[in-house]
Amino acid sequence: MTKAELVEQMADKAGLNKVQAKDALDAFIASVSISLKAGKEVRLVGFGSFVPIKRPAGTARNPRTGETVKRKASQSCRFRVGDALKSTLNG
């Protein structure tokens, strides 16, 4: 599903026009991004949690050439599936 398709479905299900649905989705993405950047977990009960992950600097290997390279410290995030979503997917 693309962002445009998600906006369309949100608009249909929530009774909004597409501009309002896009604004709502953009606000959601911005809020989650700001929270993760601050190191805070975002929990949506029943759906899942976005968890910030700090990756330390280190060395990595280029799988194509076998050359070792230095990797900078970085931040990422992981998604943990909630129980309701897991039962929907497996039910």
C-alpha positions, -999 to +999 in steps of 0.1 A: +000+000+000+014+034-009+009+066+011-016+078-015-037+046-011-035+049+027-047+085+025-076+075+003-086+047+027-083+070+057-105+095+040-132+069+031-133+053+066-131+086+086-155+106+064-128+132+056-117+146+023-083+136+009-066+168+019-077+164+056-067+127+056-033+136+041-028+164+067-037+139+095-013+113+082+015+139+079+008+151+114+010+115+127+043+108+109+058+140+122+047+134+158+061+098+157+094+110+142+099+137+168+092+114+196+116+087+183+143+113+177+139+123+213+145+086+223+109+080+233+088+049+225+055+054+207+028+029+219-005+024+201-023-001+223-035-031+203-016-021+172+020-020+182+050+001+194+077+021+176+109+017+196+140+039+190+172+019+187+207+033+190+234+016+170+269+022+182+298+029+159+318+000+148+332-019+118+312-036+091+321-057+061+311-049+025+296-082+014+304-075-022+341-068-018+349-082+016+365-049+026+360-037+062+347-002+066+340+020+096+303+025+104+291+057+122+268+055+152+232+059+141+196+058+153+169+036+139+136+023+151+119-011+153+082-019+153+068-044+178+035-059+168+006-055+194-016-084+204-047-073+186-028-068+153-010-101+157-044-119+162-058-101+132-029-113+110-030-148+123-068-152+127 
